[in-house]
Amino acid sequence: MKMSEKETKNPTDSIMLLDKLTSRQKQVMLMVIKGYRSKEIAKKLGIAVRTVEQHRYMSLKVTESQNSLHFAQKVNEGE
């Protein structure tokens, strides 16, 4: 059975997606994927909750993700 282009996973696509983000945005979004809440992320990184929310918002916007789950799927699938 042959996989379509959409079904094939390309790890470099995940890297390219993450390369669109700043280092802090990557930090925040990887913690989001792991299940941390904004308040927990803020405390661990020593930044304001509002700053975490701004990083989340900009990360989703830059990667054209609908929400955090969609972002995680894109990273996992290598979109």
N, CA and C atoms as a LAMMPS dump frame, in Angstrom:
ITEM: TIMESTEP
0
ITEM: NUMBER OF ATOMS
237
ITEM: BOX BOUNDS ff ff ff
-5.0000000000000000e+02 5.0000000000000000e+02
-5.0000000000000000e+02 5.0000000000000000e+02
-5.0000000000000000e+02 5.0000000000000000e+02
ITEM: ATOMS id mol type element x y z
1 1 1 N 0.84 -1.162 0
2 1 2 C 0 0 0
3 1 3 C 0.897 1.24 0
4 2 1 N 0.622 2.168 -0.917
5 2 2 C 1.443 3.347 -1.074
6 2 3 C 0.857 4.501 -0.253
7 3 1 N 1.734 5.215 0.482
8 3 2 C 1.294 6.357 1.276
9 3 3 C 1.245 7.602 0.408
10 4 1 N 0.228 8.408 0.609
11 4 2 C 0.143 9.671 -0.117
12 4 3 C 1.13 10.664 0.484
13 5 1 N 1.355 11.776 -0.219
14 5 2 C 2.283 12.78 0.272
15 5 3 C 1.844 13.321 1.633
16 6 1 N 0.55 13.474 1.847
17 6 2 C 0.032 13.987 3.118
18 6 3 C 0.303 13.009 4.257
19 7 1 N 0.308 11.718 3.972
20 7 2 C 0.457 10.7 5.004
21 7 3 C 1.912 10.456 5.382
22 8 1 N 2.848 10.793 4.528
23 8 2 C 4.252 10.554 4.839
24 8 3 C 4.736 11.594 5.82
25 9 1 N 5.511 11.13 6.794
26 9 2 C 6.04 12.034 7.806
27 9 3 C 7.455 12.427 7.419
28 10 1 N 7.717 13.712 7.479
29 10 2 C 9.04 14.219 7.175
30 10 3 C 9.54 14.994 8.389
31 11 1 N 10.517 14.459 9.123
32 11 2 C 10.999 15.119 10.339
33 11 3 C 11.529 16.526 10.086
34 12 1 N 12.027 16.781 8.909
35 12 2 C 12.544 18.121 8.623
36 12 3 C 11.418 19.15 8.593
37 13 1 N 10.195 18.725 8.291
38 13 2 C 9.058 19.641 8.3
39 13 3 C 8.776 20.131 9.72
40 14 1 N 8.905 19.244 10.71
41 14 2 C 8.716 19.638 12.108
42 14 3 C 9.777 20.651 12.519
43 15 1 N 10.998 20.4 12.087
44 15 2 C 12.099 21.315 12.398
45 15 3 C 11.838 22.671 11.76
46 16 1 N 11.38 22.67 10.504
47 16 2 C 11.09 23.921 9.817
48 16 3 C 9.97 24.677 10.527
49 17 1 N 8.971 23.967 11.022
50 17 2 C 7.879 24.59 11.748
51 17 3 C 8.416 25.263 13.008
52 18 1 N 9.244 24.555 13.753
53 18 2 C 9.805 25.107 14.985
54 18 3 C 10.79 26.23 14.705
55 19 1 N 11.454 26.197 13.557
56 19 2 C 12.398 27.265 13.2
57 19 3 C 11.71 28.607 12.995
58 20 1 N 10.413 28.592 12.809
59 20 2 C 9.655 29.837 12.647
60 20 3 C 9.495 30.563 13.988
61 21 1 N 9.746 29.862 15.084
62 21 2 C 9.518 30.41 16.414
63 21 3 C 10.808 30.906 17.057
64 22 1 N 10.656 31.867 17.971
65 22 2 C 11.801 32.31 18.759
66 22 3 C 12.132 31.21 19.77
67 23 1 N 13.285 31.306 20.382
68 23 2 C 13.664 30.277 21.355
69 23 3 C 12.684 30.243 22.529
70 24 1 N 12.197 31.401 22.962
71 24 2 C 11.245 31.442 24.071
72 24 3 C 9.893 30.86 23.656
73 25 1 N 9.46 31.15 22.44
74 25 2 C 8.206 30.575 21.948
75 25 3 C 8.308 29.062 21.893
76 26 1 N 9.451 28.538 21.444
77 26 2 C 9.655 27.077 21.419
78 26 3 C 9.553 26.506 22.825
79 27 1 N 10.238 27.167 23.775
80 27 2 C 10.21 26.712 25.166
81 27 3 C 8.777 26.618 25.665
82 28 1 N 8.036 27.685 25.468
83 28 2 C 6.656 27.753 25.951
84 28 3 C 5.801 26.682 25.278
85 29 1 N 5.877 26.583 23.959
86 29 2 C 5.016 25.641 23.241
87 29 3 C 5.363 24.191 23.544
88 30 1 N 6.628 23.887 23.752
89 30 2 C 6.993 22.516 24.12
90 30 3 C 6.451 22.175 25.505
91 31 1 N 6.41 23.162 26.392
92 31 2 C 5.818 22.933 27.714
93 31 3 C 4.299 22.782 27.607
94 32 1 N 3.686 23.54 26.716
95 32 2 C 2.242 23.412 26.482
96 32 3 C 1.931 21.994 26.008
97 33 1 N 2.719 21.506 25.05
98 33 2 C 2.521 20.161 24.512
99 33 3 C 2.648 19.114 25.621
100 34 1 N 3.541 19.365 26.574
101 34 2 C 3.738 18.426 27.683
102 34 3 C 2.615 18.509 28.712
103 35 1 N 1.715 19.484 28.554
104 35 2 C 0.562 19.562 29.436
105 35 3 C 0.625 20.633 30.511
106 36 1 N 1.667 21.447 30.511
107 36 2 C 1.755 22.528 31.496
108 36 3 C 0.729 23.608 31.187
109 37 1 N 0.193 24.211 32.216
110 37 2 C -0.725 25.341 32.066
111 37 3 C 0.082 26.63 32.066
112 38 1 N -0.527 27.676 31.549
113 38 2 C 0.174 28.965 31.427
114 38 3 C 0.759 29.435 32.757
115 39 1 N 0.006 29.277 33.829
116 39 2 C 0.475 29.707 35.153
117 39 3 C 1.724 28.923 35.569
118 40 1 N 1.73 27.613 35.298
119 40 2 C 2.88 26.77 35.636
120 40 3 C 4.101 27.148 34.792
121 41 1 N 3.859 27.398 33.514
122 41 2 C 4.942 27.779 32.609
123 41 3 C 5.554 29.098 33.068
124 42 1 N 4.703 30.057 33.404
125 42 2 C 5.173 31.364 33.863
126 42 3 C 6.062 31.225 35.094
127 43 1 N 5.624 30.42 36.033
128 43 2 C 6.384 30.233 37.271
129 43 3 C 7.738 29.569 36.977
130 44 1 N 7.733 28.52 36.155
131 44 2 C 8.977 27.811 35.837
132 44 3 C 9.97 28.682 35.071
133 45 1 N 9.458 29.547 34.186
134 45 2 C 10.337 30.373 33.36
135 45 3 C 10.604 31.749 33.975
136 46 1 N 9.906 32.069 35.048
137 46 2 C 10.111 33.349 35.712
138 46 3 C 9.597 34.536 34.91
139 47 1 N 8.474 34.323 34.225
140 47 2 C 7.863 35.391 33.422
141 47 3 C 6.392 35.51 33.797
142 48 1 N 5.761 36.586 33.362
143 48 2 C 4.349 36.809 33.672
144 48 3 C 3.455 35.858 32.875
145 49 1 N 2.311 35.522 33.447
146 49 2 C 1.336 34.672 32.769
147 49 3 C 0.928 35.312 31.444
148 50 1 N 0.746 36.618 31.449
149 50 2 C 0.357 37.322 30.218
150 50 3 C 1.434 37.168 29.139
151 51 1 N 2.681 37.138 29.526
152 51 2 C 3.779 36.938 28.569
153 51 3 C 3.702 35.53 27.968
154 52 1 N 3.402 34.552 28.797
155 52 2 C 3.229 33.179 28.302
156 52 3 C 2.083 33.146 27.298
157 53 1 N 0.976 33.783 27.648
158 53 2 C -0.183 33.805 26.747
159 53 3 C 0.16 34.486 25.428
160 54 1 N 0.969 35.529 25.477
161 54 2 C 1.388 36.221 24.253
162 54 3 C 2.282 35.316 23.399
163 55 1 N 3.196 34.594 24.042
164 55 2 C 4.057 33.649 23.302
165 55 3 C 3.214 32.553 22.651
166 56 1 N 2.227 32.059 23.373
167 56 2 C 1.334 31.031 22.821
168 56 3 C 0.58 31.575 21.608
169 57 1 N 0.02 32.759 21.764
170 57 2 C -0.745 33.375 20.679
171 57 3 C 0.119 33.56 19.431
172 58 1 N 1.291 34.151 19.606
173 58 2 C 2.163 34.416 18.459
174 58 3 C 2.654 33.108 17.817
175 59 1 N 2.908 32.101 18.633
176 59 2 C 3.353 30.803 18.105
177 59 3 C 2.285 30.184 17.212
178 60 1 N 1.051 30.25 17.661
179 60 2 C -0.052 29.699 16.871
180 60 3 C -0.253 30.494 15.589
181 61 1 N -0.13 31.793 15.693
182 61 2 C -0.299 32.659 14.523
183 61 3 C 0.793 32.393 13.482
184 62 1 N 2.04 32.363 13.926
185 62 2 C 3.18 32.17 13.02
186 62 3 C 3.129 30.808 12.339
187 63 1 N 2.701 29.789 13.069
188 63 2 C 2.668 28.432 12.517
189 63 3 C 1.33 28.093 11.862
190 64 1 N 0.427 29.074 11.851
191 64 2 C -0.894 28.891 11.258
192 64 3 C -1.637 27.705 11.872
193 65 1 N -1.538 27.61 13.189
194 65 2 C -2.217 26.555 13.935
195 65 3 C -3.495 27.121 14.542
196 66 1 N -4.537 26.301 14.564
197 66 2 C -5.832 26.74 15.089
198 66 3 C -5.835 26.833 16.61
199 67 1 N -5.097 25.936 17.242
200 67 2 C -5.015 25.902 18.7
201 67 3 C -3.796 25.063 19.095
202 68 1 N -3.59 24.886 20.387
203 68 2 C -2.407 24.16 20.86
204 68 3 C -2.403 22.699 20.403
205 69 1 N -3.557 22.086 20.368
206 69 2 C -3.644 20.699 19.902
207 69 3 C -3.249 20.612 18.428
208 70 1 N -3.741 21.525 17.628
209 70 2 C -3.397 21.55 16.21
210 70 3 C -1.894 21.762 16.036
211 71 1 N -1.305 22.641 16.845
212 71 2 C 0.138 22.865 16.813
213 71 3 C 0.879 21.562 17.118
214 72 1 N 0.458 20.876 18.171
215 72 2 C 1.107 19.617 18.562
216 72 3 C 1.004 18.574 17.443
217 73 1 N -0.146 18.506 16.802
218 73 2 C -0.323 17.559 15.697
219 73 3 C 0.605 17.897 14.546
220 74 1 N 0.739 19.191 14.229
221 74 2 C 1.616 19.615 13.143
222 74 3 C 3.065 19.242 13.444
223 75 1 N 3.489 19.456 14.681
224 75 2 C 4.852 19.112 15.083
225 75 3 C 5.044 17.604 14.986
226 76 1 N 4.087 16.842 15.489
227 76 2 C 4.175 15.387 15.485
228 76 3 C 4.15 14.806 14.071
229 77 1 N 3.324 15.388 13.213
230 77 2 C 3.16 14.873 11.851
231 77 3 C 4.197 15.42 10.891
232 78 1 N 4.925 16.437 11.32
233 78 2 C 5.947 17.005 10.442
234 78 3 C 5.387 17.873 9.332
235 79 1 N 4.33 18.622 9.62
236 79 2 C 3.754 19.518 8.614
237 79 3 C 4.585 20.761 8.463
